[in-house]
Amino acid sequence: MANRSFCTFGLRFALACIAALAALTALGCSQPVVGTSSNDKYAVFQEEDESTFVPQPVSIASSKQGTETSIVDSGWWAKDGYIHYGLKVENPNADLIARDVTVQITSYDEDGVQLSQDSEVISFIGPDSIVGFAGECGSGQMPATVEFAVVGTAVWQDANGYEEPLLIASVEEEDKGYYRYEYTGGVTNNTGAYVSTAPICILLEDEDGSILAGYAGSTKRIKEGRTHDYQITINTAPDHAKVEVFAQWSSLNDETNEALGESE
């Protein structure tokens, strides 16, 4: 009789757990949405003797002068007067890498009066490629319009033997409710060098792929040939249909690897 009572309790407990799980699912608490990126690739495994592309320090320049980079798409969303913007910037040169590209973000009120002007630097854009970039700026005053422009590229580098240095291995989006979203996934270090930091830019887009907003994060300490996890939480964001995630090489990695080389 005691064993039968125990079994009856266990069955009731299991049924209660199933009911609770069903309720949570109905509320959308455990339904992550898988997004994609234009450079989605899975972890890279290389033979030890296989050659790899290691970005040169930004102090090393090519003898060639490239055609200037350009903004091919942009979008923004303002919350509490601060601008969450996303850009796609193209390097049209098939044989040159663009380093330290400065972009300028200027906001205006409905009368055309300038409210803010900010500048940011994109450390690295590979040859014949488009990168996503995101950030936050503004004055705390709600803008009516926002304009984006490329100011210039500091250094052009030869792209001999180029391979994309950082790859988005995966990305998942989870709606946490109340316009909060969490992004998780992995970044693969496709170089023969240590990555001390990898900036990550998240672009939120509508069904047609137009940028609605952008947010920035990072992951750190990725050994060569390895994939490292990232987790980025956005506390407020607009409704969107698509997500693109980009990982970028940072000039801070140049300094780290120079220091490591000197210590050997």
Helices and strands as residue ranges (DSSP letters): H 2-26, E 33-34, E 70-79, E 82-91, E 96-108, E 114-125, E 129-137, E 145-158, E 166-177, E 180-189, E 195-205, E 211-222, E 227-234, E 242-247, H 251-263
